[in-house]
Amino acid sequence: MRLASSLAVLAVIPTIVVASPGSVLPSVPPTMKPALGEKGYAFPVYGPSSFGDTFGAARSDVSGGWHHGDDIFAPLGAPVLAVAHGTVFSVGWEKVGGRRLWLRDDRGNLFYYAHLSAYSPLAVNGAIVNAGDVLGFVGDSGDAEGTPYHLHFEIHPIGLVDRGYDGAVDPTSYLRSWRHVQTLQLDTGADWTPSVLGSTAPRAGAVLLGSSVLPALTR
Ligand SMILES: [Zn+2]
């Protein structure tokens, strides 16, 4: 009854509650690894990269006190890719995530990307993208400044959105199974000149409008 349970989740999240930074209680990382319900997911970094399983590791500055994703190490400027067809949202600066964005796939699963060095023209709120599209480039922005360049990547399955930001699962097994894109899909009709100096994304603690299903995002 996957559909029924998904609908139940939709029904119980009429509004978005965002935890205020600094008032975060410790929580426990989810241990489940639910199927995301779609095929053809793409690995989120193009070219050579490496990652280990650091999901759940202690992080004093993060909601719940644990690492909500994995860090994928790659050279500065390595293309960051959409893992699925879906909608880009919450594009912009956040003090921990730096240049970050979220992607919601067509099933409602959410993916969080952080520490980008720059965005592509597709990284705008509401953009519809395909798996493998370039969303930005690996960097060390936010609290990763000065650390080895990496993409911080999280998976928030649709079935856990009622847990808010803590509804993240260990991305390691997913990342290991996803295909590595061999050919970049660049939209040559788009303007690749950076156009956003200020951030148009909601600040942490702000209410995200215009979407029916969003978790409590604190990042
Ligand atoms: Zn990380």
Residues whose N, C-alpha, C, O or C-beta is under 5 A from the ligand:
A	BS01	ZN	D70 D71 H152
